[in-house]
Amino acid sequence: MRKLLTILTTLMLVLTTQLDAKSLAYKYQAPDGSVILSDSLLGFPFKLVEQKLHTNYADFSMKGSVAKPMKESIALRRVNFISAVDAAVKKHEIDAALIHAVIEAESAYQPDVISRAGAIGLMQIMPGTAARFNVSDSNNPNQNVMGGAEYLKYLLGYYKNNLKLAVAAYNAGEGAVDKYGKTIPPYRETQNYVKRAFSLYRRNLTAETHKTKSVKISMN
């Protein structure tokens, strides 16, 4: 009997040690359909698919899905800037879905990106635009998003809430859009940009979003 108790005690100690060595791992589905693996709880915009004790992420059955490394995942980076977007939404009364679409199209949620033309940060703000909308530090994510959202708000008003023209102007400038009779300029970059941003916006609209005050936008 004593020998049996010793064996059971040993097994319990081994099991406890193994459980301590493990931790909960979580598998999420991101809005873009990719799979995110994390060792911590994530909220919006991720949907929890599975959780289990693990020693490594290989413990999960991916069932044909491809897991993107966390540090390379657009969806994971997005979490870091939800509060900045929410603040811009509250101040400028513009759809979070649109701001997120522009950020993803512009920088893929990388705040330190600088384009060859000199556009800076999450929403790729040009120095002239920064001065125009009182952005003192375009490298600051909060200021960058606030300034970019204000510019989008202005463009939506200027083009009577026509999303495609506003997005085209965000990329090429109002002068280019106006030059071609308030149509999308015949620049390949701008036309591709509008298609991408519009697609991202519509995708974001289908995902669960925070309830925000928004204007009616023409999607024609």
C-alpha positions as CSV (number, residue, x, y, z in Angstrom):
1,M,0.0,0.0,0.0
2,R,2.8,2.4,0.9
3,K,4.5,1.6,-2.4
4,L,1.3,2.4,-4.3
5,L,0.9,5.7,-2.4
6,T,4.5,6.6,-3.3
7,I,3.9,5.8,-7.0
8,L,0.7,7.8,-7.0
9,T,2.4,10.8,-5.3
10,T,5.2,10.6,-7.8
11,L,2.8,10.6,-10.7
12,M,0.9,13.6,-9.2
13,L,4.2,15.5,-8.9
14,V,5.1,14.7,-12.5
15,L,1.7,15.7,-13.7
16,T,1.8,19.0,-11.7
17,T,5.2,19.8,-13.1
18,Q,4.0,19.1,-16.6
19,L,1.0,21.3,-16.2
20,D,3.1,24.1,-14.8
21,A,5.5,23.8,-17.7
22,K,2.6,24.2,-20.1
23,S,0.3,27.2,-20.6
24,L,-2.9,27.9,-22.3
25,A,-2.7,28.5,-26.0
26,Y,-5.4,30.2,-28.0
27,K,-6.3,29.8,-31.7
28,Y,-8.2,32.7,-33.3
29,Q,-9.6,33.5,-36.6
30,A,-8.9,37.1,-37.8
31,P,-11.2,39.2,-39.9
32,D,-9.2,38.4,-43.0
33,G,-9.6,34.7,-42.5
34,S,-6.1,34.0,-41.3
35,V,-5.4,32.0,-38.2
36,I,-3.7,33.6,-35.2
37,L,-2.0,31.6,-32.5
38,S,-1.4,33.4,-29.2
39,D,-0.4,32.6,-25.6
40,S,-2.7,35.4,-24.3
41,L,-6.3,36.3,-24.6
42,L,-7.2,38.6,-27.5
43,G,-10.4,40.5,-28.0
44,F,-12.0,42.2,-31.0
45,P,-11.5,41.7,-33.9
46,F,-10.5,38.1,-33.3
47,K,-12.8,35.1,-33.0
48,L,-11.7,32.4,-30.5
49,V,-11.7,29.1,-32.3
50,E,-9.9,26.8,-29.8
51,Q,-7.8,26.8,-26.7
52,K,-5.7,24.1,-25.0
53,L,-2.7,23.4,-22.8
54,H,0.4,23.4,-24.9
55,T,4.1,23.1,-24.9
56,N,4.4,24.5,-28.4
57,Y,2.0,25.7,-31.1
58,A,2.4,22.5,-33.0
59,D,0.0,21.0,-30.5
60,F,-2.8,22.6,-32.6
61,S,-4.4,20.9,-35.5
62,M,-4.6,23.7,-38.2
63,K,-6.9,21.7,-40.4
64,G,-5.5,23.1,-43.6
65,S,-5.2,26.7,-42.4
66,V,-1.9,28.5,-42.5
67,A,-0.9,30.2,-39.3
68,K,0.8,33.5,-39.9
69,P,3.6,34.4,-37.5
70,M,2.2,36.8,-34.9
71,K,4.7,39.6,-35.5
72,E,3.9,39.5,-39.3
73,S,0.2,39.4,-38.9
74,I,-1.8,42.5,-40.0
75,A,-4.6,41.4,-37.8
76,L,-2.4,41.1,-34.7
77,R,-0.8,44.5,-35.3
78,R,-4.2,46.0,-35.7
79,V,-5.0,45.4,-32.1
80,N,-2.4,47.9,-31.0
81,F,-4.2,50.8,-32.7
82,I,-7.8,50.1,-32.0
83,S,-7.9,52.8,-29.3
84,A,-6.3,55.3,-31.7
85,V,-9.0,54.6,-34.3
86,D,-11.8,54.7,-31.7
87,A,-10.6,58.1,-30.6
88,A,-10.6,59.4,-34.2
89,V,-14.1,57.9,-34.8
90,K,-15.4,59.7,-31.7
91,K,-13.9,63.0,-32.6
92,H,-14.6,63.1,-36.4
93,E,-17.7,60.8,-36.6
94,I,-16.3,58.7,-39.3
95,D,-16.6,54.9,-39.8
96,A,-14.0,52.8,-38.0
97,A,-14.3,50.4,-40.9
98,L,-13.0,53.1,-43.3
99,I,-10.2,54.2,-41.1
100,H,-9.0,50.6,-40.7
101,A,-9.3,50.0,-44.4
102,V,-7.1,53.0,-45.2
103,I,-4.5,52.1,-42.5
104,E,-4.3,48.5,-43.9
105,A,-4.0,49.7,-47.5
106,E,-1.4,52.4,-46.6
107,S,0.9,50.8,-44.1
108,A,-0.5,47.4,-43.1
109,Y,-0.5,48.7,-39.5
110,Q,3.2,49.4,-39.4
111,P,3.6,52.8,-37.7
112,D,7.2,53.4,-38.7
113,V,6.8,53.1,-42.5
114,I,8.0,56.1,-44.6
115,S,7.3,56.0,-48.3
116,R,9.7,57.2,-51.0
117,A,7.6,60.2,-51.4
118,G,7.9,61.1,-47.7
119,A,4.5,59.9,-46.5
120,I,4.8,58.9,-42.8
121,G,3.2,56.4,-40.5
122,L,0.1,54.4,-40.2
123,M,-2.0,56.5,-42.5
124,Q,1.0,57.7,-44.6
125,I,0.5,61.4,-44.0
126,M,2.5,63.7,-46.2
127,P,4.2,66.7,-44.6
128,G,1.8,69.1,-46.3
129,T,-1.2,67.2,-45.1
130,A,0.2,67.1,-41.6
131,A,0.6,70.9,-41.5
132,R,-2.9,71.3,-43.0
133,F,-4.5,69.3,-40.2
134,N,-2.3,70.4,-37.4
135,V,-0.4,67.1,-36.9
136,S,2.8,68.1,-35.1
137,D,4.3,64.6,-35.0
138,S,3.3,62.2,-37.8
139,N,5.4,59.5,-36.2
140,N,3.1,59.5,-33.2
141,P,0.4,56.8,-34.0
142,N,-2.4,58.7,-32.2
143,Q,-1.7,62.0,-34.0
144,N,-1.2,60.2,-37.3
145,V,-4.5,58.4,-37.1
146,M,-6.3,61.5,-35.9
147,G,-4.9,63.6,-38.7
148,G,-5.6,61.0,-41.3
149,A,-9.2,60.5,-40.1
150,E,-9.7,64.3,-40.2
151,Y,-8.4,64.4,-43.8
152,L,-10.8,61.5,-44.8
153,K,-13.7,63.3,-43.1
154,Y,-12.8,66.5,-45.1
155,L,-12.6,64.5,-48.4
156,L,-15.9,62.8,-47.8
157,G,-17.6,66.2,-47.3
158,Y,-15.9,67.6,-50.3
159,Y,-17.0,64.8,-52.5
160,K,-20.5,64.5,-51.0
161,N,-19.8,61.3,-49.2
162,N,-18.6,59.4,-52.4
163,L,-16.3,56.9,-50.9
164,K,-14.4,56.1,-54.0
165,L,-13.6,59.7,-54.9
166,A,-12.6,60.4,-51.3
167,V,-10.3,57.4,-51.2
168,A,-8.9,58.3,-54.6
169,A,-8.2,61.8,-53.4
170,Y,-6.5,60.5,-50.3
171,N,-4.1,58.6,-52.5
172,A,-3.6,61.1,-55.3
173,G,-4.8,64.4,-53.9
174,E,-7.9,66.5,-54.6
175,G,-6.2,68.3,-57.4
176,A,-5.8,65.0,-59.4
177,V,-9.4,64.0,-58.8
178,D,-10.7,67.4,-59.7
179,K,-8.5,67.6,-62.8
180,Y,-10.3,64.6,-64.3
181,G,-13.8,66.0,-63.6
182,K,-14.2,64.5,-60.2
183,T,-13.5,61.0,-61.3
184,I,-10.9,58.5,-60.2
185,P,-7.7,59.6,-62.0
186,P,-6.4,57.3,-64.7
187,Y,-3.3,56.4,-62.6
188,R,-2.8,52.7,-62.2
189,E,-1.6,53.1,-58.6
190,T,-4.6,55.2,-57.7
191,Q,-7.1,52.9,-59.4
192,N,-5.6,49.8,-57.7
193,Y,-5.5,51.6,-54.4
194,V,-9.2,52.5,-54.6
195,K,-10.1,48.9,-55.4
196,R,-8.1,47.6,-52.5
197,A,-9.3,50.2,-50.0
198,F,-12.9,49.7,-51.1
199,S,-12.6,45.9,-50.8
200,L,-11.1,46.3,-47.3
201,Y,-13.8,48.7,-46.3
202,R,-16.6,46.3,-47.4
203,R,-14.9,43.4,-45.7
204,N,-14.6,45.4,-42.4
205,L,-18.3,46.3,-42.6
206,T,-19.2,42.6,-42.6
207,A,-17.1,42.0,-39.4
208,E,-18.2,42.8,-35.9
209,T,-17.4,46.4,-35.2
210,H,-17.9,48.8,-32.4
211,K,-21.1,50.8,-32.5
212,T,-20.2,54.2,-33.8
213,K,-21.9,57.3,-35.1
214,S,-21.3,57.5,-38.8
215,V,-22.4,59.4,-41.9
216,K,-24.1,57.8,-44.9
217,I,-21.5,57.0,-47.5
218,S,-22.1,56.5,-51.2
219,M,-20.4,53.3,-52.3
220,N,-21.1,53.8,-56.0
